[in-house]
Amino acid sequence: LEQALLATATNPGKVIALFTDEASFYRQPSQAWLWASMGRHQPKLRYSHRANPLMRVVGLLDAVTAQVQVWDFPCVSADRLARCFRQIGSLYPNAQHIYLIRDNWPVHFHPKVQAALAAEPRIQVIPLPTYAPWLNNIEKLWRWVKHKVSHAHPWCDDFRLFQQQVLAEFQALVPGA
């Protein structure tokens, strides 16, 4: 991992390091501190009486530029993950080498996902140790977006609006958007 990040830093644009992971965002707001002035009026956390569907996000985070690419799905399957990984080559057409830094989720080892990665010879997978989320920088992005959007959010009755808010946070990170 250290060698890949060093190679990326010394050869920007030619060598790319991408942190990848998947995250879930739920309709029901997660509990968080709600601050208010002293007195009787304090904000209350609303919950919907509907089901608690989730959106699954697959993401790539460029280690040097911090550019983010996300795909939104109702669930992440091997087919969908392979489709995302097949797009990496076209996202970085000038790169000579691409390091894909990922955790050990079992779907990453599915034959369809492995075939998608094998189809792009520039990609080299760097597996992270089991239970080491602090090594995957995209985990920090997930935490930040969850803190900003899904903690105590007001869109519990409108799941589509909630999805738009989550995706808008990622879109705000794209240069020139």
Salt bridges, closest charged atoms under 4 A:
GLU22 OE2 - HIS108 NE2 3.03
ASP79 OD1 - LYS112 NZ 2.94
ASP103 OD1 - HIS108 ND1 3.33
GLU120 OE2 - ARG122 NE 2.83
ASP157 OD2 - ARG46 NH2 2.25
GLU169 OE1 - LYS148 NZ 3.59
